[in-house]
Amino acid sequence: MTDVPVAPGSDRRARLKARTRRSIVDAAAALMHATRGVDFTVDELAAQADVSRRTVFNHFASLDDVIAAVLADAFHGVVEALEAAEPPRADHPQLAVADDAARALRATDLVPALSSLTRGLGLADWAACDDDAPANIPAHEVMLLMRSLAGTSDDLAAALHRRHPGADRLDVDLVVGALMSSLVVLHRYWLAETGGGDDERSRAAWSALLDRMLVRVDTGEPHSTPTQDGRPGNTSPRSN
């Protein structure tokens, strides 16, 4: 079988495309911090990145997609922490997946990223006055956080699938989905308690909240299916 030749210059075009995309994301991050929010236009973003408006839309479908990419960068350290460690062992693959994901979250210092995105989204003024209440973050900003976590969730789930091939794919996706969506909730409580600062007090608060979440979220119990008589029975991981 003859190898398909690589078109001359294709690597160069790919590198140029990646650099342009990165310049747009970096420009958006700079504008978010300069304006303390996301209240800027595509024209302002294009000028900051030194590209045309058309170039922005060649890489992103909307301004929200650019902002979500900025926020996704902040959470990618979780995937890096996961891949830097050896996979844990457990009696059941789903338990190993849950332990692996939990270790990655604990190993990642997310406070600088959380503090940065809090400033970038202009959320510092939304901290709750009631000590027991979470920060009342506007719906649009919550949506942006969720969208940013979607990309991280896909990367994290793919890494966990590779590291634990015996685990059921649905169980892995449910573990990742539960953890990532819970981070949005934790961020609201962390913001209310700390005001979004990047210091030891904020790290202690985040660590305590993360521990509570990991204890309470059902991240890895092997599922069971009813037997013919209606009683629950243990189900082994699906084999292909």
C-alpha positions as CSV (number, residue, x, y, z in Angstrom):
1,M,0.0,0.0,0.0
2,T,1.4,3.4,-1.0
3,D,1.6,6.1,1.6
4,V,-0.5,9.2,0.9
5,P,2.0,12.0,0.4
6,V,1.7,15.0,2.7
7,A,1.1,18.2,0.7
8,P,4.1,20.6,0.9
9,G,3.4,23.4,3.3
10,S,0.5,21.6,5.1
11,D,2.4,21.5,8.4
12,R,3.3,25.2,8.0
13,R,-0.3,26.1,7.4
14,A,-1.4,24.1,10.5
15,R,1.2,25.9,12.6
16,L,0.1,29.3,11.3
17,K,-3.5,28.5,12.0
18,A,-2.6,27.4,15.6
19,R,-0.6,30.5,16.2
20,T,-3.4,32.8,14.9
21,R,-6.0,31.0,17.1
22,R,-3.7,31.3,20.1
23,S,-3.2,35.1,19.4
24,I,-7.0,35.5,19.3
25,V,-7.4,33.6,22.6
26,D,-4.6,35.6,24.3
27,A,-6.1,38.9,23.0
28,A,-9.4,37.9,24.5
29,A,-7.8,37.1,27.8
30,A,-6.1,40.5,27.8
31,L,-9.3,42.3,27.1
32,M,-11.2,40.4,29.8
33,H,-8.7,41.5,32.4
34,A,-8.5,45.0,31.1
35,T,-12.2,45.5,31.1
36,R,-12.9,43.2,34.1
37,G,-15.5,41.4,32.2
38,V,-16.6,40.2,28.8
39,D,-18.1,43.5,27.5
40,F,-16.0,43.9,24.4
41,T,-16.8,43.6,20.7
42,V,-15.4,41.4,18.0
43,D,-13.9,44.5,16.4
44,E,-12.0,45.3,19.6
45,L,-10.9,41.7,19.8
46,A,-9.6,41.7,16.2
47,A,-7.7,44.9,16.8
48,Q,-6.1,43.5,20.0
49,A,-5.1,40.4,18.2
50,D,-3.9,42.3,15.1
51,V,-6.2,40.3,12.8
52,S,-9.3,41.0,10.8
53,R,-12.8,40.5,12.0
54,R,-13.2,37.8,9.3
55,T,-10.1,35.9,10.7
56,V,-11.7,35.8,14.1
57,F,-14.8,34.1,12.7
58,N,-12.6,31.8,10.6
59,H,-11.5,30.3,13.9
60,F,-14.5,30.8,16.2
61,A,-18.2,30.7,15.6
62,S,-19.0,33.4,18.1
63,L,-17.4,35.7,20.7
64,D,-18.7,33.4,23.4
65,D,-16.7,30.6,21.9
66,V,-13.5,32.7,22.2
67,I,-14.3,33.5,25.8
68,A,-15.0,29.8,26.5
69,A,-11.6,28.9,25.0
70,V,-9.9,31.4,27.4
71,L,-11.6,29.8,30.4
72,A,-10.9,26.3,29.2
73,D,-7.2,27.1,29.3
74,A,-7.5,27.7,33.0
75,F,-8.9,24.2,33.7
76,H,-6.6,22.2,31.5
77,G,-4.1,21.7,34.3
78,V,-6.4,19.0,35.6
79,V,-5.8,16.9,32.6
80,E,-2.0,17.5,32.8
81,A,-2.0,16.5,36.5
82,L,-3.9,13.3,35.6
83,E,-1.4,12.3,32.9
84,A,1.6,13.1,35.1
85,A,0.8,10.3,37.6
86,E,0.5,6.6,37.4
87,P,-3.1,5.2,37.2
88,P,-4.3,4.0,40.6
89,R,-5.4,0.4,41.1
90,A,-8.7,-0.7,42.5
91,D,-10.9,-3.8,42.7
92,H,-13.3,-2.4,40.2
93,P,-12.4,-0.3,37.1
94,Q,-15.0,2.4,37.9
95,L,-13.6,2.9,41.4
96,A,-10.1,3.3,39.8
97,V,-11.5,5.9,37.4
98,A,-13.1,7.9,40.3
99,D,-9.9,7.8,42.4
100,D,-7.8,8.8,39.4
101,A,-10.0,11.8,38.6
102,A,-10.2,12.8,42.3
103,R,-6.4,12.7,42.6
104,A,-6.0,14.9,39.6
105,L,-8.3,17.5,41.0
106,R,-6.5,17.5,44.3
107,A,-3.1,17.7,42.6
108,T,-4.0,20.8,40.6
109,D,-3.7,24.2,42.1
110,L,-6.8,25.7,40.6
111,V,-6.9,28.8,42.7
112,P,-4.8,31.0,40.4
113,A,-7.0,29.9,37.5
114,L,-10.2,30.5,39.5
115,S,-9.0,33.9,40.6
116,S,-8.0,34.9,37.1
117,L,-11.3,33.8,35.5
118,T,-13.2,35.5,38.3
119,R,-11.5,38.8,37.4
120,G,-11.7,38.1,33.7
121,L,-15.5,37.6,33.9
122,G,-16.0,40.6,36.2
123,L,-17.4,38.4,39.0
124,A,-15.7,39.9,42.0
125,D,-18.7,42.2,42.6
126,W,-21.2,39.4,42.6
127,A,-20.0,37.7,45.9
128,A,-23.0,37.1,48.2
129,C,-23.4,39.2,51.3
130,D,-24.9,36.3,53.3
131,D,-22.1,34.2,54.7
132,D,-24.0,30.9,54.0
133,A,-25.1,31.8,50.5
134,P,-23.2,31.2,47.2
135,A,-22.2,34.0,44.9
136,N,-25.1,35.0,42.7
137,I,-23.3,34.7,39.3
138,P,-25.3,36.0,36.2
139,A,-26.7,33.3,34.0
140,H,-24.6,34.3,31.0
141,E,-21.3,33.9,32.9
142,V,-22.5,30.6,34.4
143,M,-23.1,29.4,30.8
144,L,-19.6,30.5,29.8
145,L,-18.1,28.5,32.7
146,M,-20.1,25.4,31.7
147,R,-19.0,25.7,28.1
148,S,-15.4,26.1,29.0
149,L,-15.6,23.0,31.2
150,A,-17.1,21.0,28.3
151,G,-13.8,20.9,26.5
152,T,-11.9,20.0,29.6
153,S,-14.5,17.3,30.3
154,D,-13.9,15.8,26.9
155,D,-10.1,15.7,27.3
156,L,-10.4,14.4,30.8
157,A,-12.8,11.6,29.8
158,A,-10.6,10.6,26.9
159,A,-7.5,10.4,29.1
160,L,-9.4,8.3,31.7
161,H,-10.6,6.0,28.9
162,R,-7.0,5.4,27.8
163,R,-5.8,4.9,31.4
164,H,-8.6,2.5,32.4
165,P,-9.6,0.5,29.3
166,G,-11.6,-1.9,31.4
167,A,-14.0,0.7,32.7
168,D,-17.4,1.2,31.2
169,R,-17.5,4.2,28.9
170,L,-20.8,5.6,30.3
171,D,-19.5,5.3,33.8
172,V,-16.4,7.2,33.0
173,D,-18.4,10.0,31.3
174,L,-20.8,10.1,34.3
175,V,-17.9,10.5,36.7
176,V,-16.4,13.3,34.7
177,G,-19.7,15.0,34.2
178,A,-20.5,14.9,37.9
179,L,-17.1,16.3,38.9
180,M,-17.0,19.1,36.2
181,S,-20.5,20.4,36.9
182,S,-19.8,20.3,40.6
183,L,-16.8,22.6,40.0
184,V,-19.2,25.4,38.9
185,V,-21.1,25.0,42.2
186,L,-17.9,25.0,44.2
187,H,-16.7,28.2,42.4
188,R,-19.8,30.0,43.6
189,Y,-19.3,29.1,47.2
190,W,-15.5,29.8,47.0
191,L,-16.2,33.2,45.5
192,A,-18.6,34.1,48.2
193,E,-16.2,33.0,50.9
194,T,-13.0,34.5,49.5
195,G,-14.0,37.3,47.1
196,G,-11.9,35.5,44.4
197,G,-8.5,36.1,45.8
198,D,-5.3,34.2,45.1
199,D,-3.7,33.6,48.5
200,E,-3.4,30.9,51.1
201,R,-6.8,31.6,52.6
202,S,-8.4,31.1,49.2
203,R,-6.4,27.8,48.8
204,A,-7.6,26.5,52.2
205,A,-11.2,27.4,51.3
206,W,-11.0,25.7,47.9
207,S,-9.4,22.6,49.4
208,A,-12.1,22.3,52.0
209,L,-14.8,22.7,49.4
210,L,-13.2,20.2,47.1
211,D,-12.9,17.6,49.8
212,R,-16.6,18.0,50.7
213,M,-17.5,17.7,47.0
214,L,-15.4,14.5,46.5
215,V,-17.0,12.9,49.5
216,R,-20.5,13.7,48.5
217,V,-20.5,13.2,44.8
218,D,-21.2,9.6,43.8
219,T,-18.2,9.3,41.5
220,G,-17.5,5.6,41.1
221,E,-19.7,3.0,42.8
222,P,-20.1,0.1,40.4
223,H,-23.6,0.1,39.1
224,S,-26.0,-2.8,39.5
225,T,-28.9,-4.0,37.4
226,P,-32.0,-5.8,38.6
227,T,-32.1,-9.6,38.3
228,Q,-35.0,-11.5,36.8
229,D,-36.8,-11.6,40.2
230,G,-36.4,-7.8,40.5
231,R,-33.6,-7.8,43.1
232,P,-30.5,-5.8,42.5
233,G,-27.5,-7.7,41.2
234,N,-23.9,-6.8,40.7
235,T,-22.9,-6.1,37.1
236,S,-19.4,-6.5,35.9
237,P,-17.9,-4.0,33.5
238,R,-19.0,-4.5,29.9
239,S,-16.6,-6.5,27.8
240,N,-16.3,-6.2,24.0
